[in-house]
Amino acid sequence: MRKLLLLGLTFLALAGMAAAQVPTAGNIFLGYSYYSTDLSTIGRSNANGWEGSLEGRLFPFVGIVADFSGHYGTETFPVFCGLPLCLPLTANVAEHEVLFGPRVAVPAGRFRPFAEAMFGVGRVNADAAGSDTSFADALGGGLDFRLIRPIAWRFQGDYVRTRFFTAHQSNVRLSTGIVLRF
């Protein structure tokens, strides 16, 4: 977790130095996030959490995004399966991602649709089942609806891939919340 925080702070420092060189505009997003994950081999599970992002626009339609998210829930893992019974282990699961990448947006009146591709790291902690850190990537998009000049409401969906415990996971992340534009 410290490495993820250090990576995020490093990115923000570099973004701050770049902002001193290039005039930018951007936004800050914070909201609720629903996560449908296939963390285990038994099927999909649901988690709830938060997502926050910081976007600095380099050009009118292109920006760089730093995206942070955390999702929490419970998961049941089969620990020992023998005839005729399986002993399950229920664990509290916390998954966090720190992702960076470009975002393309085209304003149209009160709406601002966008598409993004982000890359970074993810970390999962599943109590007694263990923890793991892996490469993560996300493709997605969304729509900002301007409420008043500096404030908008965001609806966003991302397809997030992770590789925890040497297995690939395909996750769906849906988020909504407030956007402060500057």
N, C-alpha and C positions, 0 to 999 in steps of 0.2 A: 504494500500500500504506500510505503514511503517513496518507493521508486516511481509509482504512478504520480504521486503528488509532485515530486521533484521534476518529472518530465513535463507535467502541466505548467508548473511555475517557470521552467525554462522556456517553454513555448510562449507564455505570456510576456516574458521579458524580451524575447526576440521580436514578438509582435509589437511591443511598445517601441523598440528601437526602429523597427520598420515604419511605424506610424510617424516617427519624427522625420523620416525621409520622404514619405509619400502622404499627401492629404487623403484621409479616409473618412468614411462614414460606416456605420454598422449598427449592430443591435445586440442586446442581451436577452436570452430566453431562459425562463425557469418555469417548470410545470410538472404535472403528474405524468407518469409513464406506466403503461401496461406492457408486460413482456411475456410472450408465449415461447417457451424454450423446450428443446429436447435434450436437456442436460444429461439424462440417464437413458439407458437402453430400453426402458419400459414404456416409453411414450412421452407425450408432451405434458408439460406442467405450466402453471401460470404463476407469475410473480408481479408484484406491484412495487412501485418505487418512484424515482424522480429522474428528471433529465434537465441539464442546464447547458447552455452553449453561449459562446461569445463569437460574433462574426465581425470581421473587419473587411470592408469592401475596398479592394484595390482599384477596381474599375467600376463603372456604373452597374454592370450586370454580373460581375465576378467578385467573389469574396473568399476569404480563408476562414475556416471554422475550427474552433476548439470545442469539442463536445465531451461532456462528462455525464455519466449516468450510474445509478445504483438501483438494483432490484432485489427484493427480498421475498422469501416464501419458504415452504417446506417441501421436501422430496422424500419419497420412499424408495429405498434401494434394496434389492434382494441380497442378503448377506450369505446365507447358506441355504441351498435348495437340495434337498434329498427326498427320497420317497418316504412318505407321501406328503411332506410338508415343506414350505419355504418360510424361513425366518426373516422378516423384514427389518430394516433399520430406517427409522425416520429421522431426518436431519434438517436442521435449519440451514437454508442456503442463502448466501449473499453473493451477488455477482456485480462487479463494477467494470466499466469500460472508460478508457480515455482515448478519444479518436480525434484525428486532425485531417483536414482536406479541403478541397475546393467546393464552393457552392455557386451555382448559376441561378439567377433570379431575374424575372422580367415583370416589373410593376405594370398593373393594368387597373387604373382607377383605385378603388379601395382595396383591391386584392394584389397580392405579391406571391405568385406560385414560384417554387424553387425546386431544384434537383441537386443532389449532393453525392459525393463519393468520398468516404473517409477511411483512414487506416490508423491503427494504433495497437493498444494492448488491452487485454481483458484479464480479470482475476476472479476466480470463484473460490469460495470457502464453504465447504459443506460439513462443518463440525467434524465428527469422527470419521467421515468418509475421506477427509483430506482437503487440500487446497491445491490450486494449480494456476499458473500464469501462462498466457499464450498470445499469439498474434491475433488481432481481430480486425475485421473490415466490415463496412456497412455501405449499402447503396439505398438511396431513398429520396424522398421529397416531401413536399408539404405545401401549405397555403397559409399566408399571413393575411388576416383581415384587419384593416386599419379601423380602430374605434374612434380615436382622436389623433391629432398629429403625431405625438411622440409615443403612443401606445397602440399595440395591435394584439390580436388573439391568434395563436398558432394551432394548426392541426397538422400533425406530422406522422409519417410512417416510414420505417426503415427495415430492411432485411439485413440482419447482423449475423455474420459467420464467426464462430470461434472454434478452437481446436483444443479443448480441455481433455486431459487424461488420454492423450493420443487418439482421440476420436473427434470427428467433425460434428459440430452442432449448427443447425440452421434455425435462427431465431427471428421472431417478428416483434418489433418494438413499435407501439403506437403511443404517441405523446400529444398532450394539449396543455396550453398554459399561456402566460402573458409574455409579451415581447415589449421591451423598452428600446425605442429606436433613438439613435443619436447621429 
